[in-house]
Amino acid sequence: MNPSTLPANDQQLISLIERIENIETDEANLRADKKEIFKEAKSAGYDTKMVRWVIKMRKMDKDEQYELSELQKIYSKAAGL
């Protein structure tokens, strides 16, 4: 890379890199926290697949939930369930 294309302010670059690194650390910590919560749910007797499904459904609006429910019925009937 041509040095003339680098930003004149090296401190700004360092700051940007450090901010990204901090976010990556935060994301890793959040993933670890989420994993622990799922372990807690499992040890309390909850089916973690269903917990994940409920979380997914709660993110959807009512129309999306209805559409998914109807598709599930169609596919289940077609599969002989």
C-alpha positions in Angstrom: 0.0 0.0 0.0 1.2 3.4 -0.8 2.0 5.3 2.4 0.5 8.5 0.9 -2.9 6.7 1.0 -2.8 6.1 4.7 -4.7 8.6 7.0 -2.5 11.4 8.3 -3.7 10.8 11.8 -2.3 7.5 13.0 -4.0 8.0 16.4 -7.4 7.9 14.7 -6.6 4.6 13.1 -5.5 3.2 16.4 -8.6 4.4 18.0 -10.8 2.8 15.4 -9.0 -0.5 15.7 -9.3 -0.5 19.5 -13.0 0.3 19.3 -13.5 -2.7 16.9 -11.5 -4.9 19.2 -13.6 -3.8 22.2 -16.8 -4.6 20.3 -15.4 -8.1 19.4 -14.6 -8.7 23.0 -18.1 -7.6 24.1 -19.6 -9.9 21.4 -17.6 -12.8 22.7 -18.7 -12.1 26.3 -22.3 -11.9 25.2 -22.1 -15.2 23.4 -20.6 -16.8 26.5 -23.5 -15.3 28.6 -26.1 -16.6 26.2 -24.5 -20.0 26.3 -24.7 -20.0 30.1 -28.4 -18.9 30.0 -29.2 -21.8 27.7 -27.4 -24.2 30.1 -29.5 -22.7 33.0 -32.7 -23.3 31.0 -31.7 -26.9 30.2 -30.8 -27.6 33.8 -34.2 -26.2 34.8 -35.8 -28.8 32.6 -36.6 -26.6 29.6 -36.2 -27.9 26.0 -33.6 -25.5 24.6 -34.7 -26.1 21.0 -38.2 -24.9 22.0 -36.7 -21.9 23.8 -34.8 -21.0 20.7 -38.0 -21.5 18.6 -40.0 -19.2 20.9 -37.3 -16.6 20.7 -37.4 -16.8 16.9 -41.2 -16.6 16.9 -41.2 -13.5 19.2 -39.1 -11.7 16.7 -41.7 -12.2 14.0 -44.8 -10.1 13.6 -48.3 -11.8 13.8 -48.6 -12.2 10.0 -45.2 -13.9 9.8 -46.2 -16.2 12.7 -49.4 -17.1 11.0 -47.8 -17.8 7.7 -45.2 -20.1 9.3 -47.9 -21.9 11.2 -49.9 -22.5 8.0 -46.8 -23.7 6.1 -46.1 -26.1 9.0 -49.6 -27.5 8.7 -49.3 -27.9 4.9 -45.9 -29.6 5.1 -46.9 -31.8 8.0 -50.0 -33.0 6.1 -48.0 -33.6 2.9 -45.5 -35.7 4.9 -48.3 -37.8 6.5 -47.8 -36.5 10.0 
